[in-house]
């Protein structure tokens, strides 16, 4: 099976590629930049905003499946226009390129629970919950969802839409809350910063799923997902950020820290999903407990920081 993955060099992409290789798939990666290190998979550099280049690559590759992960999350680093052109125009270009190349391929477009935004209550979010995004990222992903559903209906393309909730696991970027906390705690453990942690709203509640369980759900949706359907991917377990912080401190065996709390502008005090549709359709359920996810993330940061310190010492 030949699988093309956009955004394959990112956090989730790296885990997905590893999983696909274990399933004996031939993997072709597409990303804006070349990977930092040599990789076993075939890869192409392409900006998804360049439809002609994208169409050429797809016509050469002729994939059986396409998994669309590529997206921009943070406005501050790139600007609002870049976020929308990548997340919305990039999705449009991908779907148009597949259609223009007359490819009979299955497509998995990956969205985000940010599309649901603040629903104003504590009931589980289902796939029929009205979309109410509270930031540019959520708006852009909601637009990508509507584009995907339109192309599935209008052109009878086999498009499945995955909507994962919060990810956690090794390799998680600092833009995500668990990694931000694990990074600070690992620095404290290694004596690289004083015992003071900066956090946002500790009472916010989210739905965390290990990234390795999430990519397994992608695989199952690629095989069994219904075209034109949306599937939430989540643990269905409410967890406060305070619980995440306390668990990481326990894992690091750190007892005394100063906590500096800054109120964030996320506007979403509570968001927990329902994965009933995914579970009933594919049999998927999360297998990795949150404690293990946080343990692996913390140890990953300890390893990264230790290796970085060693390189710095060797450079002198």
N, C-alpha and C positions, 0 to 999 in steps of 0.2 A: 504494500500500500504506500503510495507516494503522498506525503502530507506537506503542504506549504504553510509556514507559520510566519505571520508578520509580527514584528516586534519581538523576535525570538531571543534577542540579547538582554532583555529586561528580566526583572525578578521572576515573574510568572513564566515567561518564555523559556528561561533556562531550565526550570523544573519540568515544563511540558516537553521540551525536546528530550530531556533525559528519560522521561516516561515513554515517549513514543519510540525511542531507540530500543527500550526494553521490550516493546511490543513488536520488534522487528520491522518497524516502518522505515521507509526511506524518507528522510527529513530534508526539506529545503527551507532555509531561513531567508527572510527579507527584513532588512533594517536600514535605517538612515546612515548608520556608520558601520564600518567593519568591526568585528569582535576584537577585544583587547588582546586575546591570545588565540593561537591556532585552535581550530575546532574540527571535529570529525565530520560534521555535516556539510553539505553543499550550501553555499550562501551567496546572496546577491545584495549589493548596496543599492537602495532605491528610496527616494522620497515619495511617499504615497500621494503627495500633491501633484506628482508628474504622471498623469494618466498614461501617456504614450509609452514611457519607460516601463511602467507597471504592466501594461498589456503585452509588451514584448517579452518580459520575463515569464509571465504566465503562459504565453503561447509556446515558449521554449520548454518550460518545465512540465506542462500538461499534468497538473496535480489531480489526484483523485479526491482529496479533501483540502480545504483551505481553512485555517484557524486565524481569525483576525484579532490579534491582541494589541497591535500598535496603537498607542494613544498618548496624549499629553495630559498630565494631571494638574501641574502647578502653573498658575498664571504668572507669578512673580518672576520666574526664570525666563519665560519666553514671550510673554505678552498675550493678551486676549485673542488677538487676530490669529496668531500662530496656533493657539489651542483649538479654535473653531475650524481653521482650515485643515488641521491634521485630523481631528476627531470626526468632523462632519464631511468635509470635502474628501478626506482620505478614504472614508468608508464608501462614499459615493463612487469615487474613482475605482476602488477595488471591485465593487459590484458591476460597474459599467465595463471594466476591463475583462472580467470573467464572461460577461454577456457578449461583448464584442468578439472575444476569442472563441465563442461557441463551445465553451467547456462544459461538459456534463460532470460537474463536480459538486460535492456536498460542502456547504459553507457553514462554519460556526462563527458567529459574530459575538464577541464578548463585550458585555456592557458593564454596569456597575449599580450597586444599590443606591448610589448617589442620585440616581434618577427618581427615586421615590421621595427623597427629601424628608421634610418634617410632616408626618401624617397626623400629628396632633393627638395621638392616643397610644396606648401600649399594647394593642392587639398585634399579632404577627402580620407582617407584610406579605401579601400573596401577589401572584402575577396579575391579578385584576385590580389591585390597589391603584387608584389614580396617581399619576406622576405629578410630583410637586417639588422639583429640584430647587435648592436654595443657593446654588453657586454656578459659575460658568461651566465647570467640569460636568456637573449633573445635567445641566441644560444640553450640553453638547452630546452627551451619551444618550439622553432621551431622544434627541433628534436622530442619532444613529439608529436607535431602535425603530423609530417610525420609518426611516428609509429602508431598513432591512425587511420589515413587515410588508411594506409597499412592493418591494422587488419580488418577494415571495409570492404575493398575490398576483401582481400585474404580469410578471414574466415567468411565473411558475418555476422559479429557481428554488433549489432545495436549500433553504436558509433556516438554521436553528439559532435562536438567540439565547445566550446564557447570561444570567444576571447574578454574579457572585456578590456576596456580602464581604465583610472585612476579612482580609487574608492575614495569616501569621505564619512565620517559619524562617529558616535560615536563608540569608541573602536579602531579607526584607529591607527596602530602602528607608532612609531616615525621614522621609516625608510621611511615613505611616507611624501611628502612635506606639505600637508595641516595640518597634525597632528604635524609636526615639528614646524610649525608657530603657530598653536593654543596653543601648549604646552608652548611656550615662552611667548605668549601674556597673557595666563592665569597666569603664574608665575609673570609677571609684575603687573597684576591686583590685585593679592593677596599680593603684596609686597615681593615676594620671590626672585626677581632679579631686577637689575636696568633697566631702560627703554632703553635697547639696544637689537636689534634683529639681529641674524646672518642668512643670507639667501644666496641662490645660485642665479642663473641667473633670475632676476626678469622679464626679457622680454621673457623668454621661454613661449610658448603657449601649453596648453594641453586640453584634453577633459575629464571633470569631471562628474561622475554620482554617485548619492547616492548609497551606498552599499545596501540599502533596495530595491531600484529599480533593482539593479543588481541581487539579489537573486530571485526576482520575475521573471526576465527574465530567470534564470536557470529553475525555475519551469515550465514556459511556453515552454521552449525548451525540457524539459524532456517529456512533453506531446505531443508536435507537431513538434519537430525538425526532420529533415530527416537524416537518417543514412548516414555517409560518407560526411557530409556537415559541413562547418565552418560558424559560425555566429558571427559577431562583436556585442558587446554590448557597446553602448556609447550614449552620449547626443547629439552629432553632433554640440555642441556649443564650439567655441574657447574661452578659458579664459586664460589670462596671469597670471603668478605667482604674478605679481604686483597687479592685481585685487583681488586675493585671500588675499594677505596681507592687502590691504586697507579695504576690507570687514570685515575681522576679527578685525582690529583696530576699525572700526566703531561699530561693535557689542559689543566690550569691552568698548566702550566710552573712548578710549585712543587717545589723540591728538598729543602728542609729544614723539617721540622715535628716537633713533639713529639707523641707518640701516648700518650694516656691510655686504658688498656683497663679496662673494667668487665665482669665476667662477668655475662651476662644469665641470666634464668631461663627462657629459651625451651624448654630441654629437648630441642631437636632439633638435633643436631650435623650431620646430613646429610639432605637431602631433595631428590631429583631425580625428575622424573616421566617417564612414557612417554606420548607422544601418538600412538602407533601407531593406535589405534582412530579417532581424529579424522582422521588423515592418510588412512587407508584409506577412510573413509566419505565424506569431503568433498574430499580432495586438498589440504587446508590444510598449509602449512609456514611457519615464521617467515621473514620476508624482511629484517628490519632487524637488522643486527649489533649486538652489545652495545656496542661502542665508539661507534657513532652514537647509540644510546639514551642513553648516559652523557654524550656531548657535548651533545646537545640538552637534557638535564636540567640540566647545569652552566650552559649559556648561558641557560636559562630563569631560573635563580636569579640569575645576574648581572643580567639585565634587571629582575627583580622588585626586587632590592635597590637597583639604581641608580635606578629609578623611585621607590622609597620614599624614598630619600635626597633626591631632587629635590623631592618633595612636602613633606618636612619643612623643607627650606631655604626653599621658597616660602611656608610658613606663618608665617615670622618677618618 
